[in-house]
Amino acid sequence: MTLEKKVTPYKDSTLNKKEQVEKMFDTISGNYDNLNRIISFGSDIKWRNKILKMILKKSPESILDVATGTGDLAIKFARKSKATKIIGLDISEGMLSVAKKKISDTILSEKVEFIKGDSEALPFSTNSYDAITVSFGIRNFENLEKGLSEIYRVLKPKGLFIILETSIPAKFPFKQGYLFYTKRVLPIIGKIFSKDKFAYTYLSESASVFPYGKKLNNILLKIGFIEVDNKPQTFGVATIYTATK
């Protein structure tokens, strides 16, 4: 399967994918963090910590976390980096409200700002950020190449771009186990613990059709990124991509 098959959260909705994704994340925002821990067996924390280390090595002064969700990665940057400008951007007001609660009445509220915005029409000038990250967000873009082009535009020359996204393991039995878990188990967990019975079916389906590994590398190169690399994580159930400009 390829990305030609457009997967959306709500099959019968008249809303476009972007609007459906916003609605879905608004609905599941309250349970999102806890479900992430359960579904990934806590591995998502380890993967984000790897990204944090990569970012810290570059000592960026400005960091943009696109599709920030509930702000976990942006908050890590605020705690650990010396960046003077840290922005977490997301299309979902529900997710952003959770992120803002995490830093309210703390010193971190002075270091990181959460704003609502469209990943495919970033409200920033060209060459604005030393580092840009997206964790588990790019497969929700309505137009992947448009979103990546926007990220390329606002990234500074020699800036670092890092993606964390789901992928499908290549080797037996991890591939078979992953497919069974994501197609059969994950949607059931989502229906039990989430207010939205369609959300985790969508997240599973969108992961299954998303281009990963070399396919995503090639898309990044097509956009204009250089030094593109991908590093599979935990038997290949997720992948960290790095690129620069």
QUINOR-V333918 format. One record per residue. RES is the residue in three letters. SS is DSSP state (h for helix, s for strand, l for the rest). Layout:
RES SS
RES SS
This chain:
MET l
THR l
LEU l
GLU l
LYS l
LYS l
VAL l
THR l
PRO l
TYR l
LYS l
ASP l
SER l
THR l
LEU l
ASN l
LYS h
LYS h
GLU h
GLN h
VAL h
GLU h
LYS h
MET h
PHE h
ASP h
THR h
ILE h
SER h
GLY h
ASN h
TYR h
ASP h
ASN h
LEU h
ASN h
ARG h
ILE h
ILE h
SER l
PHE l
GLY l
SER h
ASP h
ILE h
LYS h
TRP h
ARG h
ASN h
LYS h
ILE h
LEU h
LYS h
MET h
ILE h
LEU h
LYS h
LYS h
SER l
PRO l
GLU l
SER s
ILE s
LEU s
ASP s
VAL s
ALA l
THR l
GLY l
THR l
GLY l
ASP h
LEU h
ALA h
ILE h
LYS h
PHE h
ALA h
ARG h
LYS h
SER l
LYS l
ALA l
THR l
LYS s
ILE s
ILE s
GLY s
LEU s
ASP s
ILE l
SER l
GLU h
GLY h
MET h
LEU h
SER h
VAL h
ALA h
LYS h
LYS h
LYS h
ILE h
SER l
ASP l
THR l
ILE h
LEU h
SER h
GLU h
LYS l
VAL s
GLU s
PHE s
ILE s
LYS s
GLY l
ASP l
SER l
GLU l
ALA l
LEU l
PRO l
PHE l
SER l
THR l
ASN l
SER l
TYR s
ASP s
ALA s
ILE s
THR s
VAL s
SER s
PHE l
GLY l
ILE h
ARG h
ASN h
PHE l
GLU l
ASN l
LEU h
GLU h
LYS h
GLY h
LEU h
SER h
GLU h
ILE h
TYR h
ARG h
VAL h
LEU s
LYS s
PRO s
LYS s
GLY s
LEU s
PHE s
ILE s
ILE s
LEU s
GLU s
THR s
SER l
ILE l
PRO l
ALA l
LYS l
PHE l
PRO l
PHE h
LYS h
GLN h
GLY h
TYR h
LEU h
PHE h
TYR h
THR h
LYS h
ARG h
VAL h
LEU h
PRO h
ILE h
ILE h
GLY h
LYS h
ILE h
PHE h
SER l
LYS l
ASP l
LYS l
PHE l
ALA h
TYR h
THR h
TYR h
LEU h
SER h
GLU h
SER h
ALA h
SER h
VAL h
PHE l
PRO l
TYR l
GLY l
LYS h
LYS h
LEU h
ASN h
ASN h
ILE h
LEU h
LEU h
LYS h
ILE h
GLY l
PHE l
ILE s
GLU s
VAL s
ASP s
ASN s
LYS s
PRO s
GLN s
THR h
PHE h
GLY h
VAL l
ALA s
THR s
ILE s
TYR s
THR s
ALA s
THR s
LYS l
